[in-house]
Every structure is written in structure tokens, then in C-alpha cells.
Amino acid sequence: MISRRAALGILAGGVVAACSSGSGPSSSPPSTTAPEVPITYGKDPTQVGDLWLPTPRPTKPVGVVVLIHGGFWRSQYTRSLMEPLARDVIGRGWAAWNLDYRPSDASGGGWPGTFTDVAQGIDLLDAKAREHSLDLDKVVTVGHSAGGCLSLWAAARAGLPAIAPGAKPRVTPVLAVSQAGVNNLIAGWFEDLGDGAVGDLMGGAPKDAGDAYTLASPAERLPLGVDQVLAHGLADVIVPVEQTTHYAAKASDAGDDVSIVTVKGETHFDVIDPQKESWRKTVTHIEKVLDA
């Protein structure tokens, strides 16, 4: 049996190759619009994002979908994984902010740097809103796999202690989406997801990391106080569906409004294919807040 890390590498390679060749995931409706010139939010080359805007350019502020890629927080994966969704998003008349961040295996990455990168990247929208006609009252975070954890964490920032990394957000999402997400880091450590990916991110086991897991894991930040959508393919062999179902039950018990999207036969990467059922169902929830 291959490891989850090996499976992720094989599947990710297939997704990237398919996207490059034009035979894989494609946006619907299609758009030929290229992303904006990458916008940096820090000095490291990975502290960057692509702002995609619909064509024609909006004459009034539009909602923003923040896209946060997965890959077990490791350096071999980048924001390119989310480009098919970015194209789909702008085709629907919204802006897409496709973020990268310092990975856990690079200088400054891991806890808290990976998390504060996402916080800084999202908060940068505050400085770019007027220039690009962005409606910051309509921001949705969408994260895949490891990015699902970061998407939910970003939505929880307003509830962090004042001195915690990422506290006092300038931009707060109205909806957080986790696609096949690692929503519970403590459970992810015990499950050994990604052959130790959680421990690499957090700097060790939960018992050895002080308050890091309490501050970083979405399951420990409940209630988030923000509506959530959790999408997961039932054929996912990389992140177990229990990361979604168990988290959803805990979040609902805490008082959050949580919707689950599960699709029989869909795999870990199907949830970021805009042609698949899980994304179509997820979009219906996004429409309710961005088109309201």
C-alpha cells in the first residue's frame, strides 16, 4: 500500500499536468483573462498572490473568493493547483485572490509563519479594495486539503486572543469553505496524515507544542462565528472524510452554521475540479453570499 504522501504526489502531478495540457479541469464558463501581475505581501518569494478579475472589469465592487491551495503545507505544491477554480470564479463575475504562503519545510514556514502569511495575504485586500473594486463585506475563503485548515482558521481570526498570531483581522470572511480539509490538526497528527505533515507544520506533537494546536486548529477555535461549507469526496484516500464529518458535528454543536457537501466516487482532487459535482454544489452556497 502506498503512503498518503506518495498518493498525493501522484495525484497532484496528474492534476498539474492535465491543467497544463488543457485536457484536465477547466473553468465553466470559460475565460481567457490572465491573472493580474502577482502581488506580494512580504519579502519571501512565496509571500505572493494572483488577483484575478472578471472581464469586463467591474464598475462596482464585487465579492472576492480567496483561494488557498493544499499539498500538506509542503514546498512542492503552489497556488497553481487552484487556477482552474480561479478561472471559474471570475467567469461568475467575482474576483479571485489566489494565495501562496511559506511552506512548512522552508525558512519561516510552519507555525506560526504559514498561518500569519495567510492572514497578511487576506488583509492585503484592505489596501487593494478601492483600486480593484473589491467588496470586502463579501469575502469567502476557499481552501483545499491543507488549505482547508487555513481557510477555516482565517475565518476564526476575530476570535483569537489579542496577542496570538493572526489576531485582529482587517478583513473577515462571511463564509469559509474547506475542501477535503485537514480541519482538526490534533486528529490529523494522530492519523499521521501526509506521513507526519501536521507535526512538520506545528513543530511537533500536540503534547510538545504548547498552545500552538489550540491556536491553529479550526476544531479548537469553535465556534468560528462564520458560516462554513465542508466539501469532501467519499472516495478520498488522502484525507479521511471523518476530518469533515466529525468536525461538522463539533462545529454544529458549538453553534456554527455548517453545510456538508459529499459526493460518492469523488476523490481528493475532484473537489477542486470546477466540472465536478462537489464544486457545483459548493458554488450554490457561495452564490448566496456573493450575489445577495
N, C-alpha and C positions, 0 to 999 in steps of 0.2 A: 504493500500500500504506500503510495507516495505521500509525502508530508504536505501539510497545508501550504507551506512556503513554496514548495515545488509546484503544487497545483496552481497557486496564484500566479507564479511566473509564467507557466504555460498558458493560462487563460488570458493574462494581461497581454502577453506577446501577441496572441491571436487577435485580441481586440484592437491593439495599436496597428498591427499590420493591416487588418481589414479596413480600419478608418483611413489609413494612408492610401490604400488601393482604390477606395471608393466602393468596395463591394460589401462593406460591413455596415454598422449603424449609420444611418443618415437622418437628417432632420426632416420634420414634417410640420408645416410646409417648408420647402427648401429656400435657402437664401444664399446669395453669392457674396454677402457682406463679409469683409475681412475684419478681424478684431482690431480694436484700437492699438496704437503703439503701446507696448507693455508699460504699465505704470508701477513704479517702485514705491515701496513704503518703508524701506530700510536699506542698509548698506550691503547686506549679503545678496549675492545674485539670485537666491531663491526667494527673497522677500519682494515678490513681484506678482502682479495680476494682469489679466487682459480684460478690459472693459469693452464689451460688445454692445452695440446699439442697433435698434431696429432701423430699417430703411423704408420710407424716408425718415430722416431724423425727427424725433418728436418735437412738436411745437408746444407741448405742455408736459409737465413732469410725468414720468412713467415709473411703474414699480420696478423693483430690482430683485433678481434672483442671484444670490451669492452661491457659487458652486465651489465645493471643497472636495478635492479628489482623495481617493484612498490609496492603498498599497502598503498597509501596515506601518505607515509613517516612515517608510524607508526611502532612500535616495534614488532607487532605480525607477520610481514612479513619479510622474509630474502631472500638471494640470491638463496636459494633452488628453488624458483619459476622459475629461469632461467636455471636450469640444463639441461632440455630437449634441449634447444637451444644450450647450450654449447656442448653437445654431437653431435648435428647436425653440428655445426661449425667445430669441429675437424675432423669429418668424411669427410668434404670437403677440408681438408688439411690446414686449417687456425688454428691459436691459438685463444683461448677464455680466456678473463680476466674477471671473474665473480665477480663483486664488491659488497661489503656491505658498509654500512655507518651508522653513528649515526642517529637514527630516531628523529623525532620532539618531541616525548614525553620522551626523555631520556636526561640526562645531556650532555650539549654541542651540542645537536642536534637543528634542526630548522635553521633559518637564523642567521649567515652565516655558522654555523658548518657543516650542512648536505652537503652544496654545496662545501665547502672547502675540505671536506672528499673526494668527488668525484674527485676534482681537484688533490689532493695529490695522490689518488689511481691511476689515469691515469698517472700522472707524474712519478710515481714509475717505469713505464715501461722503462723510460730512463736509469735507473740503472740496469735493468734486461735484456735489449735487447741483449747484447753480449752473456751472459750466456745461454740464451734460444733461440737464433737465431730468434729474432723478427725484422721485418722490420717496423721501426717507420715512414717511409714515406707512409705506407699503414695501417692506423689505422681507424677503423669505430666504432662509438659509437651506441649502440642499447639499447634503454630504453623503458620500458613498463609502461604505466599509469603515476604514479608519476615519475617513472624513465625516461619517455619520456621527461618530463620537464628538468631533469638533463642531459640527452643526448644532447639536443639542447643547453642548457646552456654551457655545456663543449665545444661544438663547437664554441661558441661565446666568449670564454675567451680572445682570442687575441685582441678583440675589447673593452675590459673593460678598464676603467680608471686605470692608473698605480697603484693607491693606493687601488683599490677595491679588496674585497675578491676574490681569484681565478685568479687574473690577472697574466700576464707574464707566460703563459704555457710553459713547456718544451716539451710537446707532443701535437700536434694539429691534430685532425682527418681530413680526407679528405672527409668523408661522415658522416652525422648524421641521425639516424633513430629514429623516435618516433612512438611507437605502442600504439594506443589508448591513446595518451599522453595528459596531462594537459599542453598544450602549451602556454596558456595565463593565468597567475596566477590572474590577476585582474578580468578577466571574471570568473575564477573559484571561486573566493571569492564571487562574486555576485550570482553565480549559487549555492552556498553553497555545492560544491562538497565534498563528504565524510563527511557530517554533520559538516562542519567547519574545514576540513583538511587544507585548504590553510591558513586560519587565524592562526591555530595552528603552521603551518610551519613558517610563516612570522612574527609571534608575534603580529598580529592584523590586522585591516582593512587597505586597501591601503592608506586612508587619514591619518592614525595614525602611519604609519611605515616609515616615512621619505623617503629616496631614495631606500629603500630595494626592493620594487617591480620593480623599474626601473632597478636595477642591476641584479635582479634574474629572472625575467620573460622573456622567449625567445621572446615573442611578442614585448617586449620593447627593445630588443637588435638588432633588424633588421636594416640593413641586416647582417646576420651572416657571409657572405663571404665564406660559405661552402655549398656544395650541400646537399640537405635533401630529405629524403623519409618519408612520413607520412602514416602509415597504420591504418585503423580503420574498425572494423566490423560494419555493418549497423544495427545489432541487439543489439548493446551495450546499456545497460540501466544504466551503472555506470558512464561513462564519455561520454557526448554527442558528436556526430560526428561533431557538429559545432566547437568544440575545434580544430579539424583538418581542416575543410573546410575554416573557417574564417581565421585561422592562415595562411593557404596556400595562400589565396588570398592576405593577407597583405605582406607575405614574397615575393611573386612573384612581387608585386607592388614595393617592395623595391629593387628588382634586383637579388634576390637569385634564384637559380635553384631548384625547388621543384617538386617532383613527389608524387602523391597521389595513394594509394592502398586501395580501399574499396571493400568489399565483402558482397554481400547480404546474410543475415542469420547468419553471424558470430558474436559471442558475444565478450565481453570484454577480456576473457581469450583465446579465439580461436586464437588470433593473436600471442600468444607465444607457440602455438602447432605446432611443426615442420611438422606435417602431413597435416596442413590446407593450403588452397589456398593462404591466405594472406601472410604466411611466404614464400611459394614457389615463389610468385611474388616479395616479398621483396628481397629474395636472388638473383634474377636476377640483381638487382641494385648493390648489394654488390659485386657480381662477377665482374662487370665491373671495379671496382677499385682495388680489391684484386688480381684478376687474370690477370690484364693488364700487 
